[in-house]
Amino acid sequence: MERLQKIIARAGICSRREAEKIILAGRVTVDGKIIRELGAKADYNQKICVDGKLLTFSAEKIYLLLNKPRGYVSTVKDERGRKTVLELLGENFSERVYPVGRLDLNSEGLLILTNDGDLTNALIHPRYEVAKTYRAKISGDVTEEKLDKLRAGIELDDGLTAPAEVYLLDKDLVEITIHEGRNRQVRRMFAAIGCDVKRLRRIKFAGLTLDGLKVGKFRALTAEEISRLKGELS
């Protein structure tokens, strides 16, 4: 028997943190019974469903790298009918994969998609401090003094951020590396120093880059990349 959120994550649906939200929302059933308790346990022989769909546990793990364009949400489905990143995989792609973390609607760049729930959970867990690098086009008065506040850690409404690596590349172009994954964190960090992010692109995540991958396209990770990715988390 294992905790239900761990089983859901292992199925590749989402991270354990997101699985907890799904359980609390009453979207999970075990053998036909709605489960809302985070401490609930189940085994893999039981009929576990999320939103009425039976969980399956694929033997083959899939790891994709996507160059996300603006105008797509990083979810499997969207209640508001917006385009999701899964649509970029095409109608002929039938495997179930899920985004690792999120890039908001107007953000673009590197996104990992996988059905490996354990890897997803590790990549977004704060204790591993996985590096994420962004290029941000900024409006407002950008100065080194302001950027120093981000380098030191800045207070947001959900607490103090960890120190960021920040480089001013041009008068309105900044490269920033963070090791956390709070909601819209980069945009909120710049807002806290009086700057507005006009364009945000993730260029690196956990050592992976977008080299050679066009916007809107995806590819499978190589065996070497997968090994290196897992090695960063060991």
C-alpha positions as CSV (number, residue, x, y, z in Angstrom):
1,M,0.0,0.0,0.0
2,E,1.2,3.5,-0.9
3,R,-0.1,7.0,-0.4
4,L,-2.5,7.9,-3.1
5,Q,-0.6,11.0,-4.2
6,K,2.5,9.0,-4.8
7,I,0.6,6.5,-6.9
8,I,-0.8,9.3,-9.0
9,A,2.6,10.9,-9.5
10,R,4.1,7.5,-10.5
11,A,1.5,7.2,-13.2
12,G,2.9,10.4,-14.7
13,I,-0.2,12.5,-14.2
14,C,1.5,15.2,-12.3
15,S,3.8,15.9,-9.3
16,R,2.9,14.7,-5.8
17,R,2.2,18.3,-4.8
18,E,-0.3,18.7,-7.7
19,A,-1.7,15.2,-6.9
20,E,-2.6,16.4,-3.4
21,K,-4.6,19.3,-4.9
22,I,-6.4,16.9,-7.2
23,I,-7.3,14.6,-4.2
24,L,-8.6,17.5,-2.1
25,A,-10.7,18.7,-5.0
26,G,-12.5,15.3,-5.1
27,R,-11.3,14.4,-8.5
28,V,-9.9,11.0,-7.5
29,T,-11.8,7.7,-6.9
30,V,-10.6,4.4,-5.7
31,D,-12.8,1.4,-6.6
32,G,-15.5,3.9,-7.4
33,K,-15.3,5.8,-4.1
34,I,-14.3,9.5,-4.0
35,I,-11.2,10.1,-1.9
36,R,-10.5,13.5,-0.4
37,E,-8.0,12.5,2.4
38,L,-4.3,13.1,1.8
39,G,-3.4,10.2,4.1
40,A,-5.4,7.7,2.1
41,K,-3.5,4.7,0.7
42,A,-4.2,2.3,-2.1
43,D,-2.4,-0.4,-4.1
44,Y,-1.7,-0.8,-7.8
45,N,-4.3,-3.5,-8.2
46,Q,-7.2,-1.2,-7.2
47,K,-9.1,0.8,-9.8
48,I,-7.8,4.3,-9.3
49,C,-9.3,7.1,-11.5
50,V,-8.6,10.8,-11.9
51,D,-11.4,12.8,-13.5
52,G,-13.1,9.4,-14.4
53,K,-10.0,8.1,-16.3
54,L,-8.3,5.0,-15.1
55,L,-4.7,5.3,-14.2
56,T,-2.3,3.2,-16.2
57,F,1.4,2.6,-15.5
58,S,3.4,2.5,-18.7
59,A,6.5,0.3,-18.6
60,E,8.2,2.6,-21.2
61,K,9.3,6.0,-19.9
62,I,9.1,8.9,-22.3
63,Y,11.1,12.1,-22.0
64,L,10.5,15.0,-24.4
65,L,12.0,18.4,-24.8
66,L,9.6,21.1,-26.1
67,N,10.3,24.7,-27.2
68,K,7.0,26.2,-26.0
69,P,5.7,29.2,-27.9
70,R,3.6,31.9,-26.3
71,G,-0.2,31.4,-26.2
72,Y,-0.1,27.9,-24.8
73,V,-0.8,26.8,-21.3
74,S,1.4,24.1,-19.6
75,T,-1.4,21.8,-18.6
76,V,-3.0,18.6,-20.0
77,K,-6.4,20.4,-20.4
78,D,-7.7,23.9,-19.8
79,E,-11.2,24.7,-18.5
80,R,-11.1,28.0,-20.3
81,G,-10.6,26.3,-23.7
82,R,-7.1,27.7,-24.2
83,K,-4.5,25.8,-26.3
84,T,-2.3,23.4,-24.3
85,V,1.2,22.3,-24.9
86,L,0.1,18.8,-25.6
87,E,-1.5,20.0,-28.8
88,L,2.0,20.8,-30.1
89,L,2.8,17.1,-30.0
90,G,0.3,16.5,-32.9
91,E,-2.7,14.2,-33.4
92,N,-0.5,11.1,-34.1
93,F,1.3,11.3,-30.7
94,S,-0.8,8.9,-28.6
95,E,1.4,8.4,-25.5
96,R,0.4,10.1,-22.2
97,V,2.9,12.7,-21.0
98,Y,2.7,15.6,-18.7
99,P,4.6,18.9,-18.3
100,V,7.3,19.2,-15.6
101,G,6.3,22.4,-13.8
102,R,4.8,25.2,-15.8
103,L,5.5,28.1,-18.1
104,D,2.6,30.6,-18.0
105,L,0.5,31.4,-21.1
106,N,2.7,34.3,-22.2
107,S,6.0,32.7,-21.3
108,E,8.0,30.6,-23.8
109,G,11.0,28.3,-24.0
110,L,12.2,25.0,-22.6
111,L,9.6,22.6,-21.1
112,I,10.1,18.9,-20.3
113,L,7.2,16.5,-20.8
114,T,7.3,13.0,-19.4
115,N,5.3,10.1,-17.9
116,D,8.0,9.6,-15.3
117,G,6.3,10.8,-12.1
118,D,9.2,10.2,-9.9
119,L,11.5,12.3,-12.1
120,T,8.8,15.0,-12.3
121,N,8.6,15.2,-8.5
122,A,12.3,15.4,-8.1
123,L,12.8,18.1,-10.7
124,I,10.4,20.5,-9.0
125,H,11.2,19.6,-5.4
126,P,12.9,22.5,-3.6
127,R,15.6,20.3,-2.0
128,Y,17.3,19.5,-5.3
129,E,17.6,23.2,-6.2
130,V,17.4,22.5,-10.0
131,A,18.6,25.5,-11.9
132,K,16.3,27.3,-14.4
133,T,17.7,30.1,-16.6
134,Y,15.5,32.7,-18.3
135,R,16.0,35.6,-20.7
136,A,13.7,38.5,-19.8
137,K,12.9,41.5,-21.9
138,I,12.2,44.3,-19.4
139,S,10.6,47.7,-19.3
140,G,11.4,50.1,-16.6
141,D,14.6,51.5,-15.2
142,V,16.9,48.4,-14.9
143,T,20.0,49.1,-12.8
144,E,22.7,47.0,-11.2
145,E,21.6,48.3,-7.8
146,K,18.1,46.9,-8.4
147,L,19.4,43.6,-9.7
148,D,21.6,43.3,-6.6
149,K,18.3,43.0,-4.7
150,L,17.5,39.9,-6.7
151,R,21.0,38.5,-6.2
152,A,20.5,38.9,-2.5
153,G,17.0,37.5,-2.4
154,I,13.9,39.6,-2.4
155,E,10.7,39.5,-0.3
156,L,7.6,38.4,-2.2
157,D,4.1,37.9,-0.8
158,D,4.9,34.2,-0.3
159,G,8.3,34.8,1.4
160,L,11.9,35.6,0.7
161,T,13.3,34.2,-2.5
162,A,16.7,32.4,-2.7
163,P,19.5,34.4,-4.2
164,A,19.4,34.5,-8.0
165,E,22.2,34.7,-10.5
166,V,21.4,37.8,-12.6
167,Y,23.3,39.4,-15.6
168,L,22.3,42.6,-17.4
169,L,23.0,41.7,-21.1
170,D,21.6,45.0,-22.5
171,K,19.7,48.0,-21.2
172,D,16.4,46.0,-21.4
173,L,17.6,42.4,-21.5
174,V,18.4,40.4,-18.4
175,E,19.4,36.8,-17.9
176,I,18.4,35.3,-14.5
177,T,18.9,31.8,-13.0
178,I,16.7,30.7,-10.1
179,H,16.5,27.4,-8.1
180,E,12.9,27.6,-7.0
181,G,9.6,27.1,-8.8
182,R,7.0,29.4,-7.4
183,N,4.1,30.6,-9.4
184,R,5.1,33.3,-11.9
185,Q,8.2,33.8,-9.8
186,V,10.5,35.6,-12.2
187,R,7.8,38.1,-13.2
188,R,7.0,38.8,-9.6
189,M,10.7,39.3,-8.7
190,F,11.1,41.9,-11.4
191,A,7.8,43.6,-10.4
192,A,9.2,43.8,-6.8
193,I,12.1,46.1,-8.1
194,G,9.7,48.2,-10.2
195,C,10.3,46.5,-13.6
196,D,7.8,44.9,-15.9
197,V,8.6,41.7,-17.9
198,K,7.5,42.1,-21.5
199,R,8.8,38.8,-22.7
200,L,10.1,35.8,-20.8
201,R,11.9,32.8,-22.3
202,R,13.3,29.8,-20.4
203,I,16.6,28.9,-22.1
204,K,18.0,26.3,-19.8
205,F,16.6,23.8,-17.3
206,A,18.5,21.2,-15.3
207,G,21.4,21.4,-17.7
208,L,19.2,21.0,-20.8
209,T,19.1,23.7,-23.5
210,L,17.1,24.5,-26.7
211,D,20.0,24.4,-29.1
212,G,18.7,23.5,-32.6
213,L,15.1,23.2,-31.5
214,K,12.7,25.5,-33.3
215,V,9.8,27.2,-31.5
216,G,6.8,24.9,-31.3
217,K,8.8,21.8,-32.0
218,F,9.8,18.9,-29.7
219,R,12.2,16.0,-29.6
220,A,13.0,13.0,-27.4
221,L,15.8,13.3,-25.0
222,T,18.8,11.2,-25.7
223,A,19.9,8.4,-23.4
224,E,22.9,10.5,-22.4
225,E,20.7,13.5,-21.6
226,I,18.3,11.3,-19.5
227,S,21.3,9.8,-17.6
228,R,22.8,13.3,-17.0
229,L,19.4,14.6,-15.9
230,K,18.9,11.8,-13.3
231,G,22.5,12.2,-12.2
232,E,21.8,15.8,-11.2
233,L,19.1,14.6,-8.8
234,S,21.1,11.8,-7.2
